[in-house]
Amino acid sequence: MADKDGNKLAKDYHEDIPQANQTFHVKGNDHADWGMKDRLSRIFNPESGKTVMLAFDHGYIMGSTAGLERLDLVVPKLAPAIDVYMATRGAIRTCVPPTFNKALALRVTAGSSVLDDDMSHEVVGVNVEDAIRMNAACMAVQTFIGAPGEKASIDNLCKTIDAGNRYGIPTLGVVAVGKQMERTTKFFLLATRMLAEFGANMVKTYYCEDFAKVIAACPVPIVMAGGKKVPENEALEMVYRAISEGAAGVDMGRNIFQAEDPLAMAKAVAKVVHENATAAHAYEYYLDIKER
């Protein structure tokens, strides 16, 4: 058994060296079956190797959110600029037309609302059969490393991974950060690596200092979480830094749907993710198309 007190500090991340033995465009998934790779190729663009996810799963713990008061009016307008919907089955079934044919990252865990001081005790609220019925490209599981509900959330993740492996559906492990939880490089190095080693095909986490180390140490793709709303130029700078440091895409919610022009912002984010635009160029592009 590993002894944390006698463990040497890790330092050789070799951020400049790509993952070895990699032929498939999605990191760490070379040996997945065909169906799994097909779904991953719907999430991660085969040309750029990256993805723009639109997160609007906030209602499952927060209820109505500013900018998402009417999902049916907001979300369909953003479809042309994004690759993946990150949402609950209820939001998708009731408010999003299936004609857009976007990949779906289906939120399968459910838990307490923001009125609860500890939201870490979640359950798997969607079974794999419903994920199949919804043609989900992946199943998303919130995982609370370092919280009271850590063990139960890891159990949720592992059971979802097992179910996904039976049917060729990837699992997205989501690193949860509560009010009392760390937002340090050390924490994200631990949490992202744990989720990958449990078998998650990809991991969603927040940007942090030394993000390139977090990316290098995780053997599957990392998608950056958008986090709280910041000015559009700052959000695009964060996207640019994350992509430059090796992120395989972004999963943005509030920084898109709460922007002054959500569609223009989504298109600007895609410029950075898929076309390697700089933050300054993307912000100029945002201002230009916002004014039209």
SULPE-V24236 format. One record per residue. N is the residue number from 1. RES is the residue in one small letter. OMEGA is omega as a letter, one per 40 degrees, with the letter a starting at -180 (999 if undefined). NEAR is the number of other C-alpha atoms within 8 Angstrom. Layout:
<<N | RES | OMEGA | NEAR> <N | RES | OMEGA | NEAR>>
This chain:
<<1 | m | a | 2> <2 | a | i | 4> <3 | d | a | 6> <4 | k | a | 5> <5 | d | a | 4> <6 | g | a | 5> <7 | n | i | 7> <8 | k | i | 4> <9 | l | a | 4> <10 | a | a | 5> <11 | k | a | 4> <12 | d | a | 4> <13 | y | i | 8> <14 | h | a | 6> <15 | e | a | 9> <16 | d | a | 4> <17 | i | i | 5> <18 | p | i | 5> <19 | q | a | 8> <20 | a | i | 4> <21 | n | a | 4> <22 | q | i | 9> <23 | t | i | 5> <24 | f | a | 7> <25 | h | i | 7> <26 | v | a | 12> <27 | k | i | 11> <28 | g | a | 11> <29 | n | i | 10> <30 | d | a | 9> <31 | h | i | 5> <32 | a | i | 7> <33 | d | a | 7> <34 | w | a | 6> <35 | g | i | 8> <36 | m | i | 11> <37 | k | i | 10> <38 | d | i | 8> <39 | r | i | 12> <40 | l | i | 12> <41 | s | i | 10> <42 | r | i | 10> <43 | i | a | 12> <44 | f | a | 13> <45 | n | a | 10> <46 | p | i | 8> <47 | e | a | 4> <48 | s | a | 8> <49 | g | a | 10> <50 | k | a | 12> <51 | t | i | 15> <52 | v | i | 14> <53 | m | i | 13> <54 | l | a | 13> <55 | a | i | 11> <56 | f | i | 10> <57 | d | a | 10> <58 | h | a | 9> <59 | g | a | 9> <60 | y | i | 10> <61 | i | a | 9> <62 | m | a | 9> <63 | g | i | 7> <64 | s | a | 7> <65 | t | i | 9> <66 | a | a | 6> <67 | g | i | 9> <68 | l | i | 10> <69 | e | i | 7> <70 | r | a | 7> <71 | l | a | 10> <72 | d | i | 9> <73 | l | a | 7> <74 | v | a | 11> <75 | v | a | 10> <76 | p | a | 9> <77 | k | a | 8> <78 | l | a | 11> <79 | a | a | 10> <80 | p | a | 5> <81 | a | a | 9> <82 | i | a | 14> <83 | d | a | 14> <84 | v | i | 13> <85 | y | i | 14> <86 | m | a | 14> <87 | a | i | 13> <88 | t | a | 11> <89 | r | a | 9> <90 | g | i | 6> <91 | a | a | 11> <92 | i | a | 10> <93 | r | a | 8> <94 | t | a | 7> <95 | c | a | 9> <96 | v | i | 11> <97 | p | a | 8> <98 | p | a | 5> <99 | t | a | 4> <100 | f | i | 6> <101 | n | i | 5> <102 | k | i | 8> <103 | a | a | 11> <104 | l | i | 12> <105 | a | a | 14> <106 | l | i | 15> <107 | r | a | 12> <108 | v | i | 12> <109 | t | a | 13> <110 | a | a | 9> <111 | g | a | 11> <112 | s | i | 12> <113 | s | i | 9> <114 | v | i | 8> <115 | l | i | 5> <116 | d | i | 7> <117 | d | a | 5> <118 | d | a | 7> <119 | m | a | 11> <120 | s | a | 13> <121 | h | a | 12> <122 | e | i | 13> <123 | v | i | 10> <124 | v | a | 10> <125 | g | i | 7> <126 | v | a | 8> <127 | n | a | 8> <128 | v | i | 9> <129 | e | i | 6> <130 | d | i | 8> <131 | a | i | 12> <132 | i | i | 8> <133 | r | a | 7> <134 | m | i | 7> <135 | n | a | 7> <136 | a | i | 13> <137 | a | i | 14> <138 | c | i | 13> <139 | m | a | 16> <140 | a | a | 13> <141 | v | i | 14> <142 | q | a | 11> <143 | t | a | 13> <144 | f | i | 13> <145 | i | i | 8> <146 | g | i | 6> <147 | a | i | 8> <148 | p | a | 8> <149 | g | a | 10> <150 | e | a | 13> <151 | k | a | 7> <152 | a | a | 10> <153 | s | i | 15> <154 | i | i | 10> <155 | d | i | 8> <156 | n | a | 13> <157 | l | a | 14> <158 | c | i | 10> <159 | k | i | 8> <160 | t | i | 13> <161 | i | i | 12> <162 | d | i | 8> <163 | a | i | 9> <164 | g | i | 13> <165 | n | i | 9> <166 | r | a | 7> <167 | y | i | 6> <168 | g | i | 9> <169 | i | a | 14> <170 | p | i | 16> <171 | t | i | 14> <172 | l | i | 14> <173 | g | a | 16> <174 | v | i | 11> <175 | v | a | 14> <176 | a | i | 9> <177 | v | i | 9> <178 | g | a | 6> <179 | k | a | 4> <180 | q | a | 5> <181 | m | a | 8> <182 | e | i | 6> <183 | r | a | 8> <184 | t | i | 8> <185 | t | a | 11> <186 | k | a | 6> <187 | f | a | 9> <188 | f | i | 13> <189 | l | i | 12> <190 | l | a | 8> <191 | a | a | 10> <192 | t | i | 13> <193 | r | i | 11> <194 | m | a | 8> <195 | l | i | 11> <196 | a | a | 15> <197 | e | i | 7> <198 | f | i | 8> <199 | g | i | 8> <200 | a | a | 15> <201 | n | i | 13> <202 | m | a | 13> <203 | v | i | 16> <204 | k | i | 13> <205 | t | a | 13> <206 | y | i | 10> <207 | y | i | 9> <208 | c | i | 9> <209 | e | a | 6> <210 | d | a | 7> <211 | f | i | 11> <212 | a | i | 9> <213 | k | i | 10> <214 | v | i | 12> <215 | i | a | 13> <216 | a | a | 11> <217 | a | a | 9> <218 | c | a | 12> <219 | p | i | 10> <220 | v | a | 13> <221 | p | i | 14> <222 | i | i | 13> <223 | v | a | 13> <224 | m | i | 15> <225 | a | a | 11> <226 | g | i | 12> <227 | g | a | 9> <228 | k | a | 6> <229 | k | i | 8> <230 | v | i | 7> <231 | p | a | 7> <232 | e | a | 10> <233 | n | i | 9> <234 | e | i | 8> <235 | a | i | 12> <236 | l | i | 14> <237 | e | i | 11> <238 | m | i | 9> <239 | v | a | 14> <240 | y | i | 13> <241 | r | a | 8> <242 | a | a | 12> <243 | i | i | 12> <244 | s | a | 7> <245 | e | i | 9> <246 | g | i | 9> <247 | a | a | 13> <248 | a | i | 13> <249 | g | a | 13> <250 | v | i | 14> <251 | d | a | 14> <252 | m | i | 13> <253 | g | a | 12> <254 | r | a | 12> <255 | n | i | 15> <256 | i | a | 12> <257 | f | i | 11> <258 | q | i | 11> <259 | a | i | 10> <260 | e | i | 4> <261 | d | a | 8> <262 | p | a | 11> <263 | l | i | 10> <264 | a | i | 10> <265 | m | i | 12> <266 | a | i | 12> <267 | k | i | 11> <268 | a | i | 13> <269 | v | i | 12> <270 | a | i | 12> <271 | k | a | 11> <272 | v | a | 16> <273 | v | a | 16> <274 | h | a | 9> <275 | e | i | 8> <276 | n | i | 7> <277 | a | i | 10> <278 | t | i | 9> <279 | a | a | 12> <280 | a | i | 8> <281 | h | a | 8> <282 | a | i | 14> <283 | y | i | 12> <284 | e | i | 8> <285 | y | i | 9> <286 | y | a | 12> <287 | l | a | 8> <288 | d | a | 8> <289 | i | i | 8> <290 | k | a | 8> <291 | e | a | 5> <292 | r | 999 | 4>>
